[in-house]
Amino acid sequence: MAISFQYNKTSLQRLKKQLNIRENALPILKNKEAALRVEVKNARKEAKGVAQKLDETIESHKGMAGLWEEFDFDLLEVEEVKVGYQKVAGVNTPVLEDIEFIRHPFSLFNRPAWFPAGMELLKEWIELALQHKILLQKMERLEFARKKTTQKVNLYEKVQIPGYEDAIRKIERYLEDEENLAKAAQKIVKKRTNSESL
């Protein structure tokens, strides 16, 4: 990245200020990146655990597959899914707060006796599936933020900080050379005036 600057003290001060800002921000960004990395790992682990629990409950009721054919899925309806947001390492992530179901009435005399238990089981599966979906969204948001933070760390560490340091070095050398030339010119003028006065 080419940093635009002029060979003067004002530009030097501006560049030093920008360099200082980036050097102070870099450790904070690195800590944020590490925290996000941990949170992504935790969210992935949590999502995997919920998916595994859902698979296990479905697998444990596989023997009831024939019974589910006679189950009326219209008896249980999701009315509302309440999703809140929680800041994790500076990132707004979704959190499943509540799921409201509508249980439509049915006659126990006209339906099999296992329907109430089936409704509870279906409710549990829906809750686990929605929780898994929310956790995947959380993981995606954290992963996106981590990638952005990593890009910024790399930009500061590998491009901007070295660029500012190089520009500062060039300006300082230029000003130093200019000062040395001015001193040399003064010495020459002084010698000439001294030799002319003699």
C-alpha positions as CSV (number, residue, x, y, z in Angstrom):
1,M,0.0,0.0,0.0
2,A,1.5,3.3,-1.1
3,I,1.2,5.9,1.7
4,S,1.1,9.4,0.4
5,F,3.3,11.9,2.2
6,Q,5.4,15.0,1.7
7,Y,8.9,15.6,2.8
8,N,8.2,18.0,5.7
9,K,7.7,18.0,9.5
10,T,3.9,18.3,9.3
11,S,3.6,15.2,7.2
12,L,6.1,13.4,9.5
13,Q,3.9,14.2,12.6
14,R,0.8,13.1,10.8
15,L,2.4,9.8,9.8
16,K,3.8,9.2,13.4
17,K,0.3,9.8,14.7
18,Q,-1.3,7.3,12.3
19,L,1.5,4.7,13.1
20,N,0.9,5.2,16.8
21,I,-2.9,4.6,16.4
22,R,-2.3,1.4,14.5
23,E,0.4,0.1,16.9
24,N,-2.0,0.7,19.8
25,A,-4.9,-0.9,18.0
26,L,-3.1,-4.0,16.9
27,P,-2.9,-5.9,20.3
28,I,-6.6,-5.1,20.8
29,L,-7.5,-6.5,17.4
30,K,-5.3,-9.6,18.0
31,N,-7.2,-10.2,21.3
32,K,-10.5,-9.8,19.6
33,E,-9.5,-12.2,16.9
34,A,-8.4,-14.8,19.5
35,A,-11.7,-14.3,21.4
36,L,-13.7,-14.7,18.2
37,R,-11.8,-17.8,17.3
38,V,-12.7,-19.4,20.7
39,E,-16.4,-18.3,20.4
40,V,-16.6,-19.8,16.9
41,K,-15.2,-23.0,18.2
42,N,-17.7,-23.0,21.1
43,A,-20.7,-22.2,18.8
44,R,-19.7,-25.0,16.4
45,K,-19.3,-27.5,19.3
46,E,-22.7,-26.4,20.7
47,A,-24.4,-26.7,17.3
48,K,-22.9,-30.1,16.8
49,G,-24.1,-31.2,20.2
50,V,-27.7,-30.0,19.5
51,A,-27.7,-31.7,16.1
52,Q,-26.4,-34.9,17.7
53,K,-29.1,-34.8,20.3
54,L,-31.8,-34.3,17.6
55,D,-30.4,-37.2,15.6
56,E,-30.3,-39.4,18.7
57,T,-33.9,-38.6,19.7
58,I,-35.1,-39.3,16.1
59,E,-33.1,-42.5,16.0
60,S,-34.5,-43.7,19.3
61,H,-38.0,-43.3,18.0
62,K,-37.4,-44.9,14.6
63,G,-39.4,-47.9,15.6
64,M,-42.5,-45.6,15.7
65,A,-42.1,-44.7,12.0
66,G,-45.2,-46.5,11.1
67,L,-47.2,-44.8,13.8
68,W,-46.2,-41.3,12.5
69,E,-48.1,-42.0,9.3
70,E,-51.4,-41.8,11.2
71,F,-50.3,-38.7,13.2
72,D,-52.0,-35.5,12.3
73,F,-49.2,-32.9,12.1
74,D,-51.8,-30.0,12.0
75,L,-52.5,-30.5,15.7
76,L,-49.3,-28.7,16.6
77,E,-48.3,-25.4,15.1
78,V,-45.5,-23.0,15.7
79,E,-47.1,-19.6,16.4
80,E,-44.0,-17.5,17.2
81,V,-40.3,-18.0,17.5
82,K,-38.7,-15.3,19.7
83,V,-35.1,-14.6,18.9
84,G,-33.1,-12.2,21.0
85,Y,-29.6,-10.9,20.4
86,Q,-26.5,-11.1,22.6
87,K,-23.2,-9.4,22.1
88,V,-20.3,-12.0,22.0
89,A,-16.9,-10.4,21.5
90,G,-18.5,-7.3,20.1
91,V,-20.7,-9.2,17.6
92,N,-24.5,-9.3,17.8
93,T,-25.4,-12.9,17.7
94,P,-28.9,-14.5,17.7
95,V,-30.2,-16.3,20.8
96,L,-33.3,-18.5,20.8
97,E,-35.4,-17.1,23.7
98,D,-38.8,-18.8,23.3
99,I,-41.0,-20.8,20.9
100,E,-44.8,-20.5,21.2
101,F,-46.8,-23.4,20.0
102,I,-50.5,-23.6,19.2
103,R,-52.0,-27.0,20.3
104,H,-55.2,-27.6,18.4
105,P,-57.7,-29.6,20.4
106,F,-58.5,-33.1,19.5
107,S,-60.6,-35.9,20.8
108,L,-58.8,-38.6,22.7
109,F,-61.6,-41.0,21.9
110,N,-61.2,-40.6,18.1
111,R,-57.4,-40.5,18.1
112,P,-54.8,-43.0,19.3
113,A,-53.7,-42.8,22.9
114,W,-50.1,-42.0,22.0
115,F,-51.0,-38.7,20.3
116,P,-50.3,-36.5,23.4
117,A,-46.9,-38.1,23.8
118,G,-46.4,-37.7,20.1
119,M,-47.2,-34.0,20.3
120,E,-44.6,-33.6,23.1
121,L,-42.0,-35.5,21.1
122,L,-42.7,-33.4,18.0
123,K,-42.5,-30.2,20.1
124,E,-39.0,-31.3,21.4
125,W,-37.8,-32.1,17.8
126,I,-39.0,-28.7,16.6
127,E,-37.3,-26.9,19.5
128,L,-34.0,-28.8,18.8
129,A,-34.2,-28.1,15.1
130,L,-34.8,-24.3,15.7
131,Q,-32.1,-24.2,18.3
132,H,-29.6,-25.8,15.9
133,K,-30.6,-23.3,13.1
134,I,-30.0,-20.3,15.4
135,L,-26.7,-21.7,16.6
136,L,-25.6,-22.1,13.0
137,Q,-26.5,-18.5,12.3
138,K,-24.6,-17.5,15.4
139,M,-21.5,-19.4,14.3
140,E,-21.7,-17.9,10.8
141,R,-21.8,-14.3,12.2
142,L,-18.9,-15.0,14.5
143,E,-16.9,-16.6,11.7
144,F,-17.6,-13.6,9.4
145,A,-16.5,-11.2,12.2
146,R,-13.4,-13.3,12.9
147,K,-12.4,-13.2,9.2
148,K,-12.8,-9.5,9.0
149,T,-10.8,-9.0,12.2
150,T,-8.0,-11.3,10.8
151,Q,-8.0,-9.3,7.6
152,K,-7.6,-6.1,9.6
153,V,-4.8,-7.6,11.8
154,N,-3.0,-8.6,8.6
155,L,-3.5,-5.2,7.0
156,Y,-2.1,-3.4,10.0
157,E,0.7,-5.9,10.7
158,K,1.9,-6.6,7.2
159,V,1.0,-3.6,5.2
160,Q,0.2,-0.4,7.0
161,I,2.6,-0.4,10.0
162,P,5.6,-1.3,7.8
163,G,4.4,1.3,5.2
164,Y,4.2,4.0,7.8
165,E,7.5,3.1,9.3
166,D,9.2,3.2,5.9
167,A,7.6,6.6,5.0
168,I,8.7,8.0,8.4
169,R,12.2,6.7,7.8
170,K,12.3,8.3,4.4
171,I,11.1,11.7,5.7
172,E,13.5,11.7,8.6
173,R,16.4,10.9,6.3
174,Y,15.4,13.6,3.9
175,L,15.0,16.2,6.7
176,E,18.4,15.1,8.2
177,D,20.1,15.4,4.8
178,E,18.5,18.8,4.3
179,E,19.7,19.9,7.7
180,N,23.2,18.6,7.0
181,L,23.3,20.5,3.7
182,A,22.1,23.6,5.4
183,K,24.9,23.3,8.1
184,A,27.5,22.6,5.4
185,A,26.3,25.6,3.4
186,Q,26.5,27.8,6.6
187,K,30.1,26.6,7.2
188,I,31.1,27.4,3.6
189,V,29.5,30.9,3.9
190,K,31.2,31.4,7.3
191,K,34.6,30.4,5.9
192,R,34.2,32.7,2.9
193,T,33.2,35.6,5.1
194,N,36.1,34.9,7.4
195,S,38.6,34.7,4.5
196,E,37.2,37.9,2.9
197,S,37.5,39.8,6.2
198,L,41.2,38.9,6.5
